[in-house]
Amino acid sequence: MRNFPEINILDTRFHKLTVRELIEYIVAAGSIDKKTIIAHTNVRGMNFACQFPWYRNFINKADLVFCDGIGVIFGAKILGYEIESIHRMTCPDYIENLALACEQKNISLFLLAGEPGITEKAIKKLKAIAPNLSVTGHHGYFDKNGRENDAVIEKINQFKPDVLYIGFGMPLQERWILDNSDRIEARVFLPLGACLDFYTGAVARGPRWLTDNGFEWLTRLITEPMKLWERYIVGNPLFLYRVLKQRVFQGKKVR
């Protein structure tokens, strides 16, 4: 498997790669008979890494970590890294290209995310553009312990997916992978948050001129202020403060 340059912010690392390279990596990992953890990070994930040692450890031990937030790109630039917006990727923008690549290479996909009905809508959309894709799924609204969890794992293991997409949101999805990956017969574990909610239209995205230029957080804050105010109004400045503190005390890094 290809190695990508690493960028380290607040003792948490991610890799410098493009969407095309990410998809190629996922498909290649799905064809190998070993377990691969692919993680992603954004400003919220960086703040969780500062708060929870187990979460930072999860990210730093993952086989590949991609950037899903323009704020992290900005933070990396403050620290002197050579990185551009093409190294930031958001799942709803590339999920169909991933599905096409999986179809071409005969890589199976299991979607584990969303409220009941969301995975069915997502599968219908994906099959419309990749009719031969081997894909199934289950909603994410189940007890993550006990019998319900066991039943979901049994369903996954019956399908034996090459790629298991988990969309519970941070940090629940990462904790679930840590607690259950040893029991699950999947090759690639891919936590992608609320991707299917956006892809199916269950949660509205902002206009492309905003989302393509790093302001998706602003559209989300406007549409769901009570739910997301702390994540963005508190979380974004906190991340910036931490990055500036690292810049001052550690000096400029150039990569």
C-alpha positions, -999 to 999 in steps of 0.1 A, spaced: 0 0 0 12 35 -8 26 57 19 15 94 20 32 124 36 21 130 72 11 163 87 10 167 125 -12 192 143 -16 192 181 2 157 182 -25 143 159 -15 133 124 -32 130 91 -21 123 55 -17 146 26 -36 131 -3 -63 138 -29 -97 123 -34 -86 102 -62 -57 88 -41 -81 81 -12 -105 62 -34 -76 42 -49 -64 34 -14 -98 22 -2 -104 0 -32 -69 -15 -29 -73 -21 8 -106 -38 1 -89 -64 -21 -64 -74 6 -73 -100 32 -64 -79 62 -81 -53 84 -74 -17 75 -86 13 95 -92 45 75 -99 76 97 -106 112 89 -102 144 108 -116 179 109 -116 207 135 -140 188 157 -119 157 155 -87 176 164 -105 190 195 -117 155 204 -80 143 201 -70 170 226 -98 160 250 -97 122 247 -64 103 247 -81 72 233 -94 92 203 -59 106 195 -45 71 198 -72 59 173 -63 85 148 -26 81 152 -27 43 148 -51 43 118 -36 30 86 -47 62 67 -62 95 79 -76 120 55 -86 156 60 -123 164 60 -122 201 71 -109 233 56 -101 245 92 -75 218 95 -60 228 62 -58 264 75 -42 252 107 -16 232 88 -7 263 68 -2 283 99 23 257 110 41 260 78 30 229 59 26 230 21 -10 219 17 -39 230 -5 -77 227 -6 -74 197 -29 -61 178 1 -95 183 19 -124 160 9 -160 156 20 -177 123 15 -210 134 -2 -188 149 -29 -171 116 -38 -193 87 -25 -206 80 -61 -170 79 -75 -161 55 -46 -192 33 -55 -181 33 -92 -146 23 -83 -159 -5 -60 -182 -18 -87 -153 -18 -112 -130 -38 -89 -158 -60 -74 -154 -45 -39 -185 -50 -17 -198 -22 5 -219 -23 37 -235 10 48 -241 13 86 -255 47 93 -284 71 96 -320 68 108 -341 38 95 -346 43 58 -315 64 51 -293 35 40 -321 22 17 -323 56 0 -285 58 -3 -283 22 -18 -310 31 -44 -291 62 -55 -258 43 -56 -272 14 -76 -287 39 -101 -251 49 -111 -234 16 -102 -260 -11 -109 -235 -40 -104 -223 -27 -70 -225 -53 -43 -240 -32 -14 -263 -36 15 -267 -19 48 -284 -13 82 -294 19 100 -273 33 128 -300 37 154 -293 6 175 -279 0 210 -242 -1 205 -239 -28 233 -257 -61 240 -281 -80 218 -289 -53 193 -252 -47 187 -246 -85 184 -274 -88 158 -260 -60 137 -225 -75 138 -240 -109 128 -257 -92 98 -224 -76 87 -205 -109 91 -230 -127 70 -223 -103 42 -186 -101 48 -181 -67 32 -148 -56 17 -156 -20 29 -177 -12 60 -189 24 61 -198 35 97 -216 68 101 -225 74 138 -207 107 141 -176 115 161 -165 101 185 -191 74 187 -182 57 154 -145 56 163 -152 41 198 -175 15 182 -147 5 158 -123 1 186 -147 -20 206 -159 -42 178 -135 -45 150 -120 -77 162 -154 -94 159 -163 -80 125 -155 -98 92 -147 -67 71 -115 -56 54 -118 -18 55 -133 2 83 -143 36 71 -160 61 96 -176 89 76 -200 106 99 -232 121 84 -223 115 48 -254 95 40 -277 121 55 -263 147 31 -261 124 2 -298 114 5 -309 149 12 -321 141 47 -299 170 59 -296 200 35 -262 211 24 -254 247 15 -249 261 -20 -218 247 -38 -201 281 -39 -200 279 0 -194 242 5 -166 242 -22 -148 271 -5 -147 258 31 -179 273 45 -200 242 49 -197 247 86 -214 280 83 -244 266 64 -247 239 89 -246 264 118 -273 285 101 -296 255 95 -291 238 129 -279 265 153 -292 250 186 -275 216 178 -243 229 164 -235 263 180 -210 248 205 -192 228 178 -185 258 157 -188 290 178 -167 274 206 -148 247 188 -134 267 159 -118 294 180 -105 268 204 -88 249 176 -73 282 163 -60 291 197 -44 257 201 -27 259 167 -14 294 173 -1 282 207 18 253 190 31 278 164 45 301 190 60 275 213 73 250 187 83 273 159 75 271 123 75 237 106 80 235 68 71 203 50 
